[in-house]
Amino acid sequence: MSTDPYIIIAAVLTLGVFSFLYKDNVLFTIIEHLVVGLSAGYMFVIYWKNVFFPELVQPLWQSGFGENAHLFVPVGICFLWAGKYVKSGKDMYRLALSFWLAIDLGLSIPTHLDAGILEQIKGTMSVPLTGSWIEICGNLIIIFGTSAALFYFFFSSEHKGALKKVSTGGTLVLMAGFGASFGYVIMSRIYLLIGRLLFLFRDWLHIVN
């Protein structure tokens, strides 16, 4: 058994998490709070050192109302969040919330549109129909599978006849995609489990090499 205190602490925490498989207990609750607290503290330090201090506090401290005076705007918006806890201005935080949602949506929608839709269409249209017959068949499956999946969401006309067959094929493609995504999630969780078991039996107990 390892005598390294860090490995022993990590092993006890790992076993405490695994104890939830039996039933909820005090040890698991303590570890759960510990993880949440450490994560929140770690993220606070990261945001303070990499974002808040160098991008806001330091520029305002150096220039004040000079070239970085525009940074007082986000400071004021941040103070609006505190209005939720003031009785006379409890609705002021809604302004900060609406501003944050507008910025978040404005930045995320074009990104997802470009990466999830436009690049998908571009990649499907540029699939080469050359190479071996296996590669050609695979590329044809990509083209017709993507087209069928898109036809499934075509609701301007009733799905009957040829359109019904295409939309049925699109349903199968979507089911295959969801199944592959779910299988990938399960595989990644099993991979994490294997890593924890290797840590316990190899690094802590030295049972396996």
C-alpha positions as CSV (number, residue, x, y, z in Angstrom):
1,M,0.0,0.0,0.0
2,S,1.3,3.5,-0.9
3,T,2.4,5.7,2.0
4,D,2.1,8.9,-0.1
5,P,-0.4,11.1,1.9
6,Y,-1.8,12.6,-1.3
7,I,-2.5,9.2,-2.8
8,I,-4.1,8.1,0.4
9,I,-6.4,11.1,0.6
10,A,-7.3,10.6,-3.1
11,A,-8.1,6.9,-2.5
12,V,-10.3,7.8,0.5
13,L,-12.2,10.4,-1.5
14,T,-12.6,7.9,-4.4
15,L,-14.0,5.2,-2.1
16,G,-16.3,7.8,-0.5
17,V,-17.7,8.6,-3.9
18,F,-18.1,4.9,-4.7
19,S,-20.0,4.5,-1.4
20,F,-23.0,6.2,-3.0
21,L,-23.5,3.0,-5.1
22,Y,-24.6,1.4,-1.8
23,K,-26.7,4.2,-0.4
24,D,-26.5,7.9,0.3
25,N,-24.4,8.6,3.3
26,V,-22.6,11.3,5.3
27,L,-19.2,10.6,3.7
28,F,-20.5,11.1,0.2
29,T,-22.3,14.3,1.2
30,I,-19.1,15.7,2.7
31,I,-17.1,14.8,-0.4
32,E,-19.9,16.3,-2.6
33,H,-19.7,19.6,-0.7
34,L,-15.9,19.5,-0.9
35,V,-15.9,19.1,-4.7
36,V,-18.4,21.9,-5.1
37,G,-16.5,24.2,-2.8
38,L,-13.1,23.5,-4.4
39,S,-14.5,23.9,-7.9
40,A,-16.1,27.3,-7.0
41,G,-12.9,28.5,-5.3
42,Y,-10.7,27.3,-8.2
43,M,-12.9,29.0,-10.8
44,F,-13.0,32.2,-8.7
45,V,-9.2,32.4,-8.6
46,I,-8.9,31.6,-12.3
47,Y,-11.5,34.3,-13.2
48,W,-9.9,36.8,-10.8
49,K,-6.3,36.3,-12.1
50,N,-7.1,35.9,-15.8
51,V,-10.2,38.1,-16.4
52,F,-11.3,40.4,-13.6
53,F,-8.1,41.8,-12.3
54,P,-6.1,42.2,-15.6
55,E,-9.1,43.2,-17.8
56,L,-11.0,45.4,-15.3
57,V,-9.3,46.3,-12.1
58,Q,-5.8,47.0,-13.4
59,P,-6.9,49.2,-16.4
60,L,-9.3,51.2,-14.2
61,W,-6.6,51.6,-11.6
62,Q,-4.1,52.9,-14.1
63,S,-6.2,55.2,-16.3
64,G,-9.3,55.9,-14.2
65,F,-11.6,58.1,-16.3
66,G,-9.1,58.1,-19.1
67,E,-9.0,55.8,-22.1
68,N,-10.5,52.9,-20.2
69,A,-13.5,54.8,-18.8
70,H,-15.8,52.6,-20.8
71,L,-15.1,49.8,-18.4
72,F,-17.2,51.5,-15.8
73,V,-20.3,50.4,-17.8
74,P,-19.8,46.7,-17.0
75,V,-19.1,47.7,-13.4
76,G,-22.4,49.5,-13.2
77,I,-24.2,46.5,-14.8
78,C,-22.6,44.2,-12.2
79,F,-23.9,46.4,-9.4
80,L,-27.4,46.0,-10.9
81,W,-27.3,42.4,-9.9
82,A,-27.2,43.4,-6.2
83,G,-30.5,45.3,-6.7
84,K,-32.3,41.9,-6.3
85,Y,-31.5,42.1,-2.6
86,V,-32.6,45.7,-2.1
87,K,-36.3,46.2,-1.6
88,S,-36.6,49.5,-3.3
89,G,-34.7,48.3,-6.4
90,K,-35.4,44.6,-6.5
91,D,-36.3,44.8,-10.2
92,M,-33.1,46.4,-11.3
93,Y,-31.3,43.1,-11.7
94,R,-33.6,42.3,-14.6
95,L,-31.7,44.9,-16.6
96,A,-28.4,43.1,-16.0
97,L,-30.1,39.7,-16.7
98,S,-31.5,40.9,-20.0
99,F,-28.2,42.5,-21.0
100,W,-26.3,39.3,-20.2
101,L,-28.8,37.1,-22.1
102,A,-28.7,39.3,-25.1
103,I,-24.9,39.3,-25.2
104,D,-24.8,35.5,-24.6
105,L,-27.3,34.8,-27.4
106,G,-25.7,37.2,-29.7
107,L,-22.3,35.5,-29.4
108,S,-23.5,31.9,-29.3
109,I,-26.1,31.8,-32.0
110,P,-23.7,32.8,-34.9
111,T,-21.1,30.3,-33.5
112,H,-23.6,27.4,-33.4
113,L,-25.1,28.4,-36.7
114,D,-21.7,28.4,-38.4
115,A,-20.3,25.2,-36.7
116,G,-23.5,23.1,-36.5
117,I,-25.3,24.0,-39.7
118,L,-23.2,25.8,-42.3
119,E,-20.1,23.7,-41.9
120,Q,-22.3,20.6,-41.9
121,I,-23.9,21.6,-45.2
122,K,-20.5,22.6,-46.6
123,G,-18.9,19.3,-45.6
124,T,-21.8,17.3,-47.1
125,M,-21.7,19.1,-50.4
126,S,-18.0,18.7,-50.7
127,V,-17.9,15.0,-50.1
128,P,-15.8,13.4,-52.9
129,L,-17.3,10.5,-54.9
130,T,-13.9,9.1,-55.7
131,G,-11.7,6.3,-54.3
132,S,-12.6,2.7,-53.6
133,W,-16.1,1.4,-53.7
134,I,-16.2,1.3,-49.9
135,E,-15.3,5.0,-49.7
136,I,-17.9,5.9,-52.4
137,C,-20.6,4.0,-50.5
138,G,-19.6,5.7,-47.2
139,N,-19.8,9.1,-48.9
140,L,-23.2,8.3,-50.4
141,I,-24.5,7.3,-47.0
142,I,-23.3,10.7,-45.6
143,I,-25.0,12.6,-48.4
144,F,-28.3,10.7,-48.4
145,G,-28.3,10.3,-44.6
146,T,-27.9,14.0,-44.0
147,S,-30.5,14.9,-46.6
148,A,-33.0,12.4,-45.2
149,A,-32.4,13.8,-41.6
150,L,-33.1,17.3,-42.9
151,F,-36.3,16.1,-44.7
152,Y,-37.6,14.8,-41.5
153,F,-38.0,18.4,-40.2
154,F,-39.7,19.5,-43.4
155,F,-43.3,20.1,-42.2
156,S,-44.6,22.4,-45.0
157,S,-46.1,19.3,-46.7
158,E,-47.7,16.2,-45.3
159,H,-45.3,13.3,-45.1
160,K,-46.8,10.8,-47.5
161,G,-45.6,8.9,-50.6
162,A,-41.9,9.4,-51.4
163,L,-41.6,12.2,-48.8
164,K,-42.8,9.7,-46.1
165,K,-40.1,7.2,-47.1
166,V,-37.4,9.8,-47.1
167,S,-38.5,11.1,-43.7
168,T,-38.6,7.5,-42.3
169,G,-35.0,7.2,-43.5
170,G,-34.3,10.4,-41.7
171,T,-35.8,9.0,-38.5
172,L,-33.5,6.0,-38.7
173,V,-30.5,8.3,-39.2
174,L,-31.4,10.4,-36.2
175,M,-31.9,7.3,-34.1
176,A,-28.5,6.0,-35.2
177,G,-27.0,9.4,-34.3
178,F,-28.6,9.6,-30.9
179,G,-27.6,6.0,-30.2
180,A,-24.0,6.7,-31.2
181,S,-23.9,9.8,-28.9
182,F,-25.4,7.8,-26.0
183,G,-22.9,5.0,-26.6
184,Y,-20.0,7.5,-26.6
185,V,-21.2,9.0,-23.3
186,I,-21.4,5.5,-21.7
187,M,-18.0,4.6,-23.1
188,S,-16.4,7.8,-21.7
189,R,-17.9,7.1,-18.2
190,I,-16.6,3.5,-18.3
191,Y,-13.2,4.9,-19.3
192,L,-13.3,7.2,-16.2
193,L,-14.3,4.2,-14.0
194,I,-11.4,2.2,-15.4
195,G,-9.0,5.1,-14.6
196,R,-10.3,5.2,-11.0
197,L,-10.0,1.5,-10.5
198,L,-6.5,1.5,-11.9
199,F,-5.6,4.3,-9.4
200,L,-6.9,2.2,-6.5
201,F,-5.4,-1.1,-7.4
202,R,-2.2,0.2,-9.0
203,D,-1.2,3.5,-7.4
204,W,-2.7,2.9,-4.0
205,L,-2.7,-0.8,-3.3
206,H,0.1,-1.9,-5.8
207,I,-1.9,-5.0,-6.7
208,V,-1.5,-4.6,-10.4
209,N,1.4,-3.2,-12.5
